[in-house]
Structures are given as structure tokens and as C-alpha cells.
Amino acid sequence: GVIDVVVLDHGTRDEATAVAIADVKRLELDVPIALLVDPQDETATLKAFDGGIDECLVKTPGWTHRLPLRLATIRARYKQAHELETLRSRESRLRTLVDRLPIVPPAAEAQAS
């Protein structure tokens, strides 16, 4: 896709962050949402996870140097989680089909040939 990760920077207002997360969720993009937070702002982090973000990026010294790798990791994890979800869904449908198949006793198979 054109967008790999949506990155939001938590400002000083929790309400604005919550609205921004909700706005991004409403767009129904198939991408992870990451939030930049200050190290001491644990409350904002918890609220953001409740709001639906996928990852929190703490702005510790040197965080900008690590950002490209972190974003690539976030995207890869998100993609892997969605692929796993797809496989589980397919497995569930296959199990449902197999469970509905009639059971033929071995003796009936031999008589049919």
C-alpha cells in the first residue's frame, strides 16, 4: 500500500489524541497505528492502547535514529498478525467442511468397489 504505518505524536491533551486515533480508525486503513509518547506519560500510553493503537514509541534520547527500524518492525509484525488471522480463518472454514462430510464405514467402501 501507499501507507505503511500511521504515526501520531501525543501532545499534551489526551482528548486530541483520542480523537486522532478514532479518526484514523474510521478511515479503515489496513495499517498499524503507532503513537509517539514521552517516557513519563504512562497514562496516555494506556489510554491509547485502549483506543486501538498497535504500538507505542517512547521518545527516549536518540529515538529518532531508531525510528525507521522500529516502523519497519511494527509494519512487519502487523502484516504477520493479519496473515496468521487469515490462516486461522481458513483453517476454521476447512474444519467446518470436514466435520460436515459423511462418515463412510470401511466395510461400505469395500463393497462399493
BELTADA-V223537 format. One line per field, one symbol per residue. ss: DSSP state (H for helix, E for strand, L for the rest). phi: phi as a letter, one per 30 degrees, with the letter a starting at -180 (. if undefined). burial: b if it has 16 or more other ideal C-beta (glycine too) atoms within 10 Angstrom, else e. A space follows every 50 residues. Layout:
BEGIN
ss = ???
phi = ???
burial = ???
END
This chain:
BEGIN
ss = LLLLEEEEELLLLHHHHHHHHHHHHHLLLLLEEEEEELLLLHHHHHHHHH HLLLEEEELLLLHHHHHHHHHHHHHHHHHHHHHHHHHHHHHHHHHHHHHH LLLLLHHHHHHHL
phi = .dccbccccddccddddddddddddddhdcbdccbdbdedcddddddddd djdcaccddceiddddeedddddddddddddddddddddddddddddddd ddccdeddddddc
burial = eeeebbbbebeeeeeebbebbeebeeeeeebbbbbebeeebeebbebbee bebbbbbeeeeeeeeeeeeebeebbeebeeeeeeeeeeeeeeeeeeeeee eeeeeeeeeeeee
END
